[in-house]
């Protein structure tokens, strides 16, 4: 009888492991469709930016610059401004339509905001994956830093949930002025292992998003926001990443809410505005040539 139970248990465990291995992409990434129409920012202009991957896929982001008159179409190029703005590059969650952040652009302490759509998300083509998201993040940073209307010394990054892993990778690979992480994790492996403690997650997981290994070497200031009642990414995962962060300038905040409704809390926006406000500083004019 015991032998039969062990056999059934072993078969069930092997079956679950096989399921997790072959279907993990669908469990990690939940691509959203393109929005029917883009929201309008309270002030400012939207510019649609496009990257081309090595496979020829079209990856789309929206650049929102506050303090300008809105344009009629999101695809209309916006002439560079004479002043260089601080920029915040945003990476969303695994099922997030980042277009909702267009309406929030005025809340980021004078920063222009670059809202990135992962491959397969929104109007972007291709398939999402850890290395694909990492490569696109670096490409977006390099493209933004080369613009005449962006101050390359004042580019900050923000990642929420899944996007925190992308933001940390970018901060570990490029010079950034600051990092905002919302409901972050130290690694996807650690989160998955806590859910399936009896499985060899280290052998099964293809997308590791190991933020913990890169965090100690990052010298950029950090604002880390965790939700008090987060059951998707418990505070303990966020705290381990925060404690490992290399920069001494770091702020830990736990706010009322759960994984999906933190942005309903007014303090959420106040904390980010205060943090970004001290990073941005006054606008700087480009050097005369």
C-alpha positions in Angstrom: 0.0 0.0 0.0 2.8 2.4 0.9 4.7 1.5 -2.2 1.6 2.3 -4.4 1.2 5.7 -2.6 4.8 6.5 -3.3 4.5 5.5 -6.9 1.4 7.7 -7.4 3.1 10.6 -5.6 6.2 10.2 -7.8 4.2 10.2 -11.0 2.2 13.2 -9.8 5.4 15.1 -8.9 7.0 14.3 -12.3 3.8 15.3 -14.1 3.6 18.6 -12.3 7.3 19.3 -12.9 6.9 18.6 -16.6 3.8 20.8 -16.7 5.7 23.7 -15.0 8.7 23.3 -17.3 6.7 23.3 -20.6 4.1 25.9 -19.6 6.1 28.3 -17.5 6.1 30.9 -20.2 2.3 31.1 -20.0 2.5 31.2 -16.2 5.0 34.0 -16.1 4.0 36.2 -19.0 0.4 37.3 -19.7 0.6 39.6 -22.7 -2.0 42.3 -23.0 -3.5 43.5 -26.2 -3.1 46.9 -27.7 -5.4 49.5 -26.1 -8.3 50.6 -28.3 -7.2 54.2 -27.7 -4.4 55.9 -25.7 -5.3 57.9 -22.7 -4.4 61.6 -22.8 -1.9 63.0 -20.3 -3.1 65.9 -18.1 -0.4 68.0 -19.8 2.2 67.2 -22.3 2.7 65.3 -25.5 3.0 61.6 -26.4 5.5 60.3 -28.9 5.4 56.7 -30.1 8.9 55.1 -30.2 9.8 51.9 -32.0 12.7 49.4 -31.7 13.5 46.7 -34.2 14.7 43.4 -32.7 17.3 41.1 -34.4 14.3 39.0 -35.6 12.7 42.1 -37.1 9.9 42.4 -34.5 8.6 45.8 -33.8 8.7 46.8 -30.1 6.8 49.9 -29.0 7.1 52.4 -26.2 5.4 55.7 -25.4 7.4 58.8 -24.4 5.3 61.3 -22.4 6.8 64.7 -21.9 4.8 66.9 -19.5 4.5 70.7 -19.8 3.9 70.6 -23.5 0.7 71.0 -25.6 -0.9 67.6 -26.4 -0.5 66.3 -29.9 -3.4 65.0 -32.0 -1.8 61.6 -32.6 0.5 59.4 -30.6 2.5 58.5 -33.6 3.3 62.2 -34.4 7.0 62.9 -33.9 7.6 65.6 -31.3 10.4 68.1 -32.0 13.2 68.0 -29.4 13.0 70.6 -26.6 15.8 73.1 -26.0 16.0 71.9 -22.4 17.1 68.4 -21.4 14.7 66.7 -19.2 15.2 64.0 -16.5 13.6 60.7 -17.7 11.9 57.8 -15.9 11.9 54.5 -17.8 9.0 52.3 -16.7 8.7 48.5 -16.8 5.3 47.0 -15.9 4.0 43.8 -14.4 3.5 40.5 -16.1 -0.1 41.3 -17.1 0.0 45.1 -17.2 -1.2 47.4 -20.0 1.3 50.3 -19.4 -0.8 52.8 -21.3 -2.7 53.6 -18.0 0.4 55.3 -16.8 0.1 58.0 -19.5 -2.5 59.8 -17.4 -0.2 59.6 -14.4 2.9 61.2 -16.1 2.5 64.5 -14.3 3.0 62.8 -11.0 6.7 62.0 -11.5 8.3 65.3 -10.3 9.0 66.8 -13.7 10.4 63.6 -15.3 9.5 62.7 -18.8 8.2 59.1 -18.7 9.1 56.3 -21.2 6.5 53.5 -20.9 7.8 50.3 -22.4 5.7 47.5 -23.9 7.4 44.1 -23.6 7.5 41.9 -26.7 4.1 40.5 -27.3 2.5 43.2 -25.1 0.3 46.0 -26.3 1.3 46.9 -29.9 4.7 45.2 -29.6 5.5 42.1 -31.7 7.4 39.0 -30.7 7.5 36.7 -27.7 8.5 37.8 -24.2 11.3 36.1 -22.3 13.9 37.1 -19.8 16.7 37.7 -22.2 14.4 39.5 -24.7 13.2 41.9 -22.0 16.7 42.5 -20.8 18.0 43.2 -24.3 15.1 45.6 -25.0 15.6 47.5 -21.7 19.2 48.2 -22.6 18.2 49.3 -26.1 15.5 51.6 -24.8 18.0 53.2 -22.4 20.6 53.7 -25.1 18.1 55.2 -27.5 16.8 57.6 -24.8 20.2 58.7 -23.7 21.1 59.7 -27.2 18.1 62.0 -27.5 18.7 65.8 -27.5 15.7 66.4 -25.2 16.8 63.9 -22.5 19.6 64.5 -19.9 21.6 61.2 -20.0 22.9 62.0 -16.5 19.4 61.9 -15.1 17.8 58.7 -16.3 16.0 56.8 -13.6 14.2 53.5 -13.8 11.1 52.0 -12.3 9.9 48.4 -12.3 6.7 47.0 -10.8 6.4 43.3 -9.9 7.9 41.4 -12.9 9.3 44.6 -14.2 11.4 45.1 -11.1 13.7 42.3 -12.4 14.1 44.2 -15.7 14.7 47.5 -13.9 17.4 46.0 -11.7 19.1 44.4 -14.7 19.2 47.8 -16.4 20.5 49.5 -13.3 23.3 46.9 -13.0 24.2 47.4 -16.7 23.9 51.2 -17.2 24.4 54.3 -15.1 21.1 55.5 -13.7 20.2 58.3 -11.3 17.8 56.3 -9.2 15.7 53.2 -9.0 12.1 52.8 -8.0 10.9 49.2 -7.3 7.3 48.3 -6.5 6.5 44.8 -5.1 10.0 43.5 -6.2 11.4 40.1 -5.7 15.0 38.9 -5.1 14.7 36.2 -7.8 11.9 34.5 -9.6 13.4 31.2 -8.5 13.0 32.1 -4.9 9.4 33.1 -5.4 8.6 29.9 -7.3 10.5 27.7 -4.8 8.3 29.1 -2.0 5.2 28.1 -3.9 6.6 24.6 -4.9 9.0 23.7 -2.1 9.1 20.0 -3.2 10.1 20.6 -6.8 13.7 21.2 -8.2 12.8 24.7 -9.4 16.4 25.5 -10.1 16.5 22.9 -12.8 13.1 23.7 -14.2 13.1 27.5 -14.4 14.1 29.1 -17.7 13.5 32.7 -16.7 15.3 33.3 -13.5 15.2 37.2 -13.1 17.9 37.0 -10.5 18.0 40.5 -9.1 19.7 39.5 -5.9 23.0 38.7 -7.6 23.3 42.1 -9.2 21.9 44.3 -6.4 25.1 44.6 -4.2 27.0 46.3 -7.0 24.4 48.9 -7.8 25.3 52.4 -6.5 22.1 54.2 -7.5 19.7 55.4 -4.8 16.7 53.1 -4.3 13.0 53.6 -3.3 11.5 50.2 -2.6 7.7 50.0 -2.0 6.0 46.9 -0.8 2.3 46.2 -0.1 1.2 45.3 3.4 -1.1 42.5 2.2 0.8 41.3 -0.8 0.2 37.5 -1.3 1.7 37.4 -4.8 5.2 38.6 -3.8 5.3 38.7 0.0 7.3 41.5 1.7 10.0 39.0 2.7 11.1 38.7 -1.0 11.2 42.5 -1.4 13.1 43.0 1.8 15.8 40.6 0.9 16.5 42.5 -2.3 16.4 45.8 -0.4 18.8 44.6 2.2 21.3 43.5 -0.5 21.2 46.8 -2.4 24.7 48.3 -2.7 23.9 52.0 -2.3 23.6 53.4 1.2 20.9 55.8 -0.1 17.9 53.6 0.0 14.3 54.0 1.3 12.0 51.1 2.4 8.3 51.8 2.5 5.4 49.4 3.3 2.0 50.8 2.3 -1.5 49.7 2.9 -2.9 47.6 0.0 -2.3 44.4 -1.9 -0.3 43.5 -4.9 -2.7 44.9 -7.4 -4.1 48.1 -5.7 -1.1 49.8 -4.3 -1.5 52.7 -6.8 -4.9 53.5 -5.2 -2.9 54.7 -2.1 -2.1 58.4 -2.2 1.1 57.8 -0.3 2.3 55.6 -3.2 2.4 58.7 -5.5 3.7 61.0 -2.8 6.6 58.8 -2.0 7.6 58.5 -5.7 7.3 62.2 -6.3 9.5 63.0 -3.3 12.1 60.5 -4.3 12.3 61.5 -7.9 12.1 65.2 -7.0 15.4 65.0 -5.2 17.0 63.1 -8.1 15.8 65.3 -11.0 16.9 68.8 -9.8 16.5 71.8 -12.1 16.6 71.4 -15.9 20.0 71.8 -17.5 20.6 73.3 -20.8 22.8 71.4 -23.2 26.3 72.7 -23.7 26.8 75.3 -26.5 28.6 73.9 -29.5 
